[in-house]
Every structure is written in structure tokens, then in C-alpha cells.
Amino acid sequence: MRKYFFIYSLFTILFSCNSKQENQVDVSAIEVDFTIDRFDVDFYSTSETSLFKTKEKYPLFFPKDTPDSVWVHKIKNKSEQELFKETQKVFSNIDFLKDDLEKLFKHIKYYNSTFKSPKVVTLLTNIDHQNNVLFTGAYLLISLDVYLGKNHQFYADYPSYIKQNFEKENIIVDVARAMIPKNIHINDRTFVSKMILEGKKLYLLDKYLPSIEDYQKVGYSVVKNNWAIENEKQVWKYFIENKMLFSTETKLNKRFLEMAPFSKFYRSEDTLSPGRIGAWIGWQIVRSYMKHNDVSLQQLLKTPSEEVYKNSKYKPKK
């Protein structure tokens, strides 16, 4: 068993390395220009007398009908000041983030020459993990208080499958995910089409973030990602045998596509699986399609999902 585990682990590492190499492109000549404004620092360091300066710098965050007293109260709030201080312990220096964003923006521009770097603003949102990164096109807003480390006391009440991604290394993944084009949804009603839609999004992360590990892209722990790799054939067999691929049953979304602690096969070993296993399978289908078809990334995004499936030559690894 130990020998098997060692060989399997080695195979996983080698496969990951090969996948990274395939997605490496030369972006050294691509130029991107952007700034990062620290609204979190500027706001919580503002005094009542200097508030007007902060409002002038960040008009986007100050509705005109909101009186200054509201902002002053928020700045002085003990809980918010504590959150700010804890965030500063982790993010007093964000040079790493600027480097990560520069690499990401260069890769996006490599695949989409019309891309223009957004204005980046860091802020605090009282741990609003569902809106941790917002991308409007012109602006990229990043909630730093969602990335203090999964074991931080502020996250004690969050489920493990959610807070496992509350690490600062995950910021760039969430940013890339937020910047995925919104126009790749093409009549995705069947389960297999929905899987491949999610697979397209994950494949974009392959291209945008070629140096990031697969488990980070999909938001799994290493253990859950290994389960997906080891049980790929069994999961695919389950989908086939239960005639799910071309089903339009919406309940399948919660069971296999949406964020969850595990996928629901209605078996005793379900808790060992990761959530969103349907998205992970869709990812492998898209990877197979791109391996066997000479199409560009932009062509992939425009190709209907069921067409991707039919021409993918997808065969789960044994």
C-alpha cells in the first residue's frame, strides 16, 4: 500500500508539472500598466478632519446622500478597527500582490489583445467571502479581510471547505476567476453542458495562471484533489450509468456543480469526495478537447459545450 501511494503521488506530481509546462507562454514583452490603491489603509487611518480628502480620492465609495457622521462612526468602530489591525498584520506590504497581478494581466492580454488593466483597490468588507473580489472592467476590488489565513480566529464559524481558501495565496486565483469573460454561456441546459461550462472556466485558469497548482484553481484541499484524480473513472461511470449527462434536472447542480463540502452520490463514502466534482470532470473534458483539436482559446469559448463533449475524445484515466 505504501509503495502504491508513493507511485501514485509521484505520478500526480509529474502530471502536474507537465500540465504547467504545456501552459507556459512568453509574456515578457507584454506591457501592462495599473495601480493599487489601499482604500482599507486610507479609510481606517482617516480622521474626522481629513475625511474630505479620502472622499475626494475615492468618490466611488461615498454616496452623496450619506452624511459624514456615518463614515466617522464606521472608522471609530472598535470591531472594524480590530479587523483593520489584523489585516495589516498580513498585508502591511502587498508587493507580492502587485507581482501576481502583473503576471495575471500579462497572460490575459496575451490571449486577449484588447484587454486593459483595471484600477485595483484593496478594501475591507467585514469578511464578505461571497463578494471577496469584484471586477467591473474598469475597477478590480479586493477584500483583503477574507485572506487572513484559514486558521484565523475571525473565521472560526466558517465551514472548512470555505475557509480553506481564505489564504493570501488564493487572492490571485479569485481575481482570475472574477475576470473570466461573461459571454461563454451558450445554451447550457443539460448536465454535461453545465459541466463543460465550468470546465471552460477552469481551463481559462490553466492559461491565466500557468504556475498555480490545480487544487488551488478548483478550490480543493490537496487530499480532495487527489480523491478526484483517483476516482475520475468511477465518477464518470456513475454519471453514465445514471443517465445524467443529457439530463436537464436542476437538482444535479447542487449535487455536483455548486460549492459544497462534498458531492452527493447518496453513498456512505460521499464525505470523502470534494464538492463540485462535476465541474472538475468538465475541466478534464475540456482539457481533452483542447488536446485533440486545433482551436484557439477564443474559439473554445465560442464553441457550444455539447460540441466540445462530442469532439473531446474524453476517456477517464484508469
C-alpha positions as CSV (number, residue, x, y, z in Angstrom):
1,M,0.0,0.0,0.0
2,R,2.8,2.4,0.9
3,K,4.6,1.6,-2.4
4,Y,1.3,2.2,-4.3
5,F,0.8,5.5,-2.5
6,F,4.3,6.7,-3.3
7,I,4.0,5.7,-7.0
8,Y,0.6,7.4,-7.2
9,S,1.8,10.6,-5.5
10,L,4.8,10.7,-7.9
11,F,2.5,10.3,-10.9
12,T,0.3,13.2,-9.6
13,I,3.4,15.4,-9.2
14,L,4.7,14.6,-12.7
15,F,1.3,15.1,-14.3
16,S,1.0,18.5,-12.6
17,C,4.5,19.5,-13.8
18,N,3.7,18.5,-17.4
19,S,0.4,20.4,-17.3
20,K,2.2,23.6,-16.1
21,Q,4.8,23.3,-18.9
22,E,2.1,23.0,-21.6
23,N,0.5,26.2,-20.5
24,Q,3.7,28.3,-20.2
25,V,3.9,31.1,-22.7
26,D,6.4,34.0,-23.1
27,V,4.7,37.2,-21.8
28,S,7.9,39.1,-21.1
29,A,7.4,41.6,-23.9
30,I,3.8,42.4,-22.9
31,E,3.3,45.6,-21.1
32,V,0.6,46.3,-18.6
33,D,0.1,49.4,-16.5
34,F,-2.0,49.6,-13.4
35,T,-2.1,51.0,-9.8
36,I,-3.2,49.6,-6.5
37,D,-4.9,52.0,-4.1
38,R,-5.2,51.0,-0.5
39,F,-8.7,52.2,0.4
40,D,-8.5,50.0,3.5
41,V,-5.5,51.9,4.8
42,D,-6.6,55.3,3.8
43,F,-10.1,54.9,5.2
44,Y,-9.4,53.4,8.6
45,S,-6.5,55.8,9.1
46,T,-8.7,58.9,8.3
47,S,-9.6,61.4,11.0
48,E,-12.8,63.3,11.1
49,T,-11.0,66.4,9.8
50,S,-9.2,64.7,7.0
51,L,-12.3,62.7,5.8
52,F,-12.9,65.1,3.0
53,K,-9.6,64.1,1.4
54,T,-10.4,60.5,1.4
55,K,-13.8,61.2,-0.1
56,E,-12.1,63.2,-2.9
57,K,-9.7,60.3,-3.6
58,Y,-12.4,57.6,-3.6
59,P,-15.7,59.2,-4.7
60,L,-16.9,55.7,-5.8
61,F,-17.2,54.6,-2.2
62,F,-19.1,57.6,-0.8
63,P,-22.7,58.0,-1.9
64,K,-23.6,61.7,-1.9
65,D,-26.7,61.2,0.3
66,T,-24.8,59.6,3.1
67,P,-23.8,62.0,5.9
68,D,-20.2,62.2,7.2
69,S,-21.3,61.0,10.6
70,V,-21.9,57.6,9.2
71,W,-18.4,57.3,8.0
72,V,-16.9,58.7,11.2
73,H,-18.8,56.2,13.2
74,K,-17.6,53.4,11.0
75,I,-14.0,54.5,11.2
76,K,-14.2,54.6,15.0
77,N,-16.0,51.3,15.4
78,K,-13.9,49.0,17.6
79,S,-14.7,45.8,15.8
80,E,-13.8,47.4,12.4
81,Q,-10.6,48.8,13.8
82,E,-9.7,45.4,15.1
83,L,-10.4,43.9,11.7
84,F,-8.2,46.6,10.1
85,K,-5.3,45.9,12.5
86,E,-5.5,42.2,11.9
87,T,-5.5,42.7,8.2
88,Q,-2.5,45.0,8.4
89,K,-0.5,42.2,10.2
90,V,-0.8,40.2,7.0
91,F,-1.0,42.9,4.3
92,S,1.2,45.8,5.5
93,N,3.2,45.0,2.4
94,I,1.4,43.9,-0.8
95,D,4.4,43.8,-3.2
96,F,3.6,40.1,-3.8
97,L,0.1,41.0,-4.9
98,K,1.4,43.6,-7.4
99,D,3.7,41.0,-8.9
100,D,1.0,38.4,-9.1
101,L,-1.4,40.8,-10.7
102,E,1.2,41.9,-13.2
103,K,1.7,38.3,-14.3
104,L,-2.0,37.6,-14.5
105,F,-2.8,40.7,-16.5
106,K,0.0,39.9,-19.0
107,H,-1.3,36.4,-19.5
108,I,-4.9,37.7,-20.0
109,K,-3.6,40.3,-22.5
110,Y,-1.6,37.5,-24.3
111,Y,-4.9,35.7,-25.0
112,N,-7.0,38.9,-25.5
113,S,-5.0,41.8,-27.0
114,T,-7.9,44.2,-26.3
115,F,-7.6,43.7,-22.5
116,K,-6.9,46.8,-20.5
117,S,-5.7,46.6,-16.9
118,P,-8.2,47.8,-14.3
119,K,-7.6,50.1,-11.5
120,V,-7.1,47.9,-8.4
121,V,-8.4,48.9,-5.0
122,T,-8.0,46.9,-1.8
123,L,-10.6,47.3,0.9
124,L,-12.4,45.5,3.9
125,T,-15.9,44.2,3.6
126,N,-16.4,42.6,7.0
127,I,-15.4,39.2,5.6
128,D,-18.0,39.1,2.8
129,H,-16.5,36.0,1.2
130,Q,-19.2,35.8,-1.4
131,N,-18.0,39.2,-2.8
132,N,-14.4,38.9,-2.0
133,V,-13.3,40.0,-5.4
134,L,-15.4,42.3,-7.7
135,F,-14.4,43.1,-11.3
136,T,-16.3,45.8,-13.2
137,G,-14.0,46.1,-16.1
138,A,-12.6,49.5,-15.1
139,Y,-12.2,48.5,-11.4
140,L,-10.9,45.5,-9.5
141,L,-11.9,45.4,-5.9
142,I,-10.2,43.0,-3.5
143,S,-11.4,42.4,0.1
144,L,-8.2,41.6,2.0
145,D,-10.0,40.7,5.2
146,V,-11.1,37.4,3.5
147,Y,-7.5,36.2,3.2
148,L,-6.0,36.3,6.7
149,G,-5.3,32.6,6.8
150,K,-7.8,29.7,7.3
151,N,-6.9,29.3,10.9
152,H,-7.6,32.9,11.9
153,Q,-9.9,33.4,14.8
154,F,-12.2,35.5,12.8
155,Y,-13.1,32.5,10.6
156,A,-13.8,30.1,13.5
157,D,-17.5,29.7,12.5
158,Y,-16.9,29.2,8.8
159,P,-17.1,25.6,7.3
160,S,-13.7,24.1,6.5
161,Y,-14.4,23.8,2.8
162,I,-15.0,27.5,2.5
163,K,-12.3,28.9,4.8
164,Q,-9.6,26.6,3.4
165,N,-9.3,29.2,0.6
166,F,-9.0,32.1,2.9
167,E,-5.3,32.2,2.4
168,K,-3.4,35.2,0.7
169,E,-2.1,32.8,-1.9
170,N,-5.7,32.4,-3.1
171,I,-6.2,36.0,-3.9
172,I,-4.8,35.7,-7.4
173,V,-7.0,32.7,-8.1
174,D,-10.1,34.5,-7.0
175,V,-9.1,37.6,-9.1
176,A,-8.5,35.5,-12.2
177,R,-11.9,33.7,-11.7
178,A,-13.6,37.1,-11.4
179,M,-12.0,38.2,-14.6
180,I,-13.3,35.3,-16.7
181,P,-15.4,36.5,-19.7
182,K,-19.1,36.6,-19.0
183,N,-20.1,35.6,-22.6
184,I,-19.1,31.9,-22.6
185,H,-22.5,30.7,-21.5
186,I,-24.1,29.2,-24.6
187,N,-27.4,27.4,-24.1
188,D,-26.1,25.2,-21.3
189,R,-29.2,23.3,-20.1
190,T,-28.0,19.7,-20.0
191,F,-25.8,18.5,-17.2
192,V,-22.9,17.7,-19.4
193,S,-23.1,21.2,-20.9
194,K,-23.1,22.8,-17.5
195,M,-20.1,20.6,-16.5
196,I,-18.2,21.8,-19.6
197,L,-19.2,25.4,-19.0
198,E,-17.5,25.1,-15.6
199,G,-14.6,23.2,-17.2
200,K,-14.1,26.1,-19.7
201,K,-13.8,28.5,-16.7
202,L,-11.2,26.2,-15.0
203,Y,-9.3,25.8,-18.3
204,L,-9.1,29.6,-18.5
205,L,-7.3,29.5,-15.2
206,D,-4.9,27.0,-16.7
207,K,-4.0,29.6,-19.2
208,Y,-4.2,32.7,-17.0
209,L,-2.3,31.1,-14.1
210,P,0.1,28.5,-15.5
211,S,2.2,28.3,-12.4
212,I,-0.7,27.7,-9.9
213,E,-1.4,24.2,-8.7
214,D,-4.6,22.5,-9.9
215,Y,-6.1,22.1,-6.4
216,Q,-5.9,25.9,-5.9
217,K,-7.6,26.6,-9.2
218,V,-10.6,24.4,-8.3
219,G,-10.6,25.4,-4.6
220,Y,-9.9,21.9,-3.2
221,S,-7.6,20.7,-0.5
222,V,-4.7,18.5,-1.7
223,V,-6.5,15.5,-0.3
224,K,-9.8,16.2,-2.0
225,N,-8.0,16.9,-5.3
226,N,-6.2,13.6,-5.0
227,W,-9.6,11.9,-4.5
228,A,-10.9,13.4,-7.7
229,I,-7.9,12.2,-9.7
230,E,-8.0,8.7,-8.2
231,N,-11.8,8.3,-8.6
232,E,-12.2,10.0,-12.0
233,K,-13.2,6.8,-13.8
234,Q,-15.7,5.8,-11.1
235,V,-17.4,9.2,-11.1
236,W,-17.7,9.2,-14.9
237,K,-19.2,5.7,-14.8
238,Y,-21.7,6.9,-12.2
239,F,-22.8,9.7,-14.4
240,I,-23.2,7.4,-17.4
241,E,-25.0,4.6,-15.6
242,N,-27.5,7.0,-14.0
243,K,-28.1,8.7,-17.4
244,M,-27.2,12.1,-16.1
245,L,-25.2,13.6,-19.0
246,F,-28.1,14.9,-21.0
247,S,-30.5,15.4,-18.1
248,T,-31.9,18.9,-17.5
249,E,-32.7,18.1,-13.9
250,T,-31.6,21.2,-11.9
251,K,-31.1,19.2,-8.7
252,L,-27.9,18.0,-10.2
253,N,-26.4,21.5,-9.9
254,K,-26.4,21.3,-6.1
255,R,-25.2,17.7,-6.0
256,F,-22.3,18.1,-8.4
257,L,-21.7,21.7,-9.6
258,E,-22.2,24.1,-6.7
259,M,-19.9,24.9,-3.8
260,A,-20.3,22.2,-1.1
261,P,-18.3,20.2,1.4
262,F,-18.7,17.1,-0.8
263,S,-20.6,15.8,-3.8
264,K,-23.7,13.8,-3.3
265,F,-23.8,10.4,-4.8
266,Y,-26.0,9.2,-2.0
267,R,-23.4,6.7,-0.8
268,S,-21.7,6.2,2.5
269,E,-18.3,7.4,1.2
270,D,-19.7,10.7,-0.1
271,T,-17.9,12.8,2.5
272,L,-14.5,11.7,1.1
273,S,-15.3,13.4,-2.2
274,P,-14.9,17.1,-2.9
275,G,-17.8,19.4,-3.8
276,R,-18.2,20.4,-7.5
277,I,-16.9,17.1,-8.8
278,G,-19.0,17.7,-12.0
279,A,-17.0,20.9,-12.6
280,W,-13.8,19.0,-12.1
281,I,-14.9,16.4,-14.6
282,G,-15.9,19.1,-17.1
283,W,-12.4,20.5,-16.7
284,Q,-10.9,17.2,-17.8
285,I,-13.2,17.0,-20.8
286,V,-12.2,20.5,-21.9
287,R,-8.5,19.7,-21.5
288,S,-9.0,16.6,-23.6
289,Y,-10.9,18.6,-26.2
290,M,-8.1,21.1,-26.5
291,K,-5.5,18.3,-26.7
292,H,-7.3,16.7,-29.7
293,N,-8.5,19.7,-31.5
294,D,-6.5,22.5,-33.1
295,V,-8.5,25.5,-31.9
296,S,-7.6,28.8,-30.1
297,L,-8.7,29.7,-26.7
298,Q,-11.2,32.2,-28.1
299,Q,-12.7,29.6,-30.4
300,L,-13.1,27.2,-27.4
301,L,-15.1,29.8,-25.6
302,K,-17.5,30.2,-28.5
303,T,-17.9,26.5,-29.1
304,P,-21.2,25.0,-27.7
305,S,-20.5,22.8,-24.8
306,E,-22.1,19.7,-26.2
307,E,-20.0,20.1,-29.3
308,V,-16.9,20.2,-27.1
309,Y,-18.0,17.0,-25.4
310,K,-18.7,15.1,-28.7
311,N,-15.2,16.0,-30.0
312,S,-13.3,15.7,-26.8
313,K,-12.3,12.0,-27.1
314,Y,-12.5,12.1,-23.3
315,K,-11.6,8.9,-21.6
316,P,-11.2,8.9,-17.8
317,K,-7.8,7.8,-16.5
318,K,-7.8,4.3,-15.1
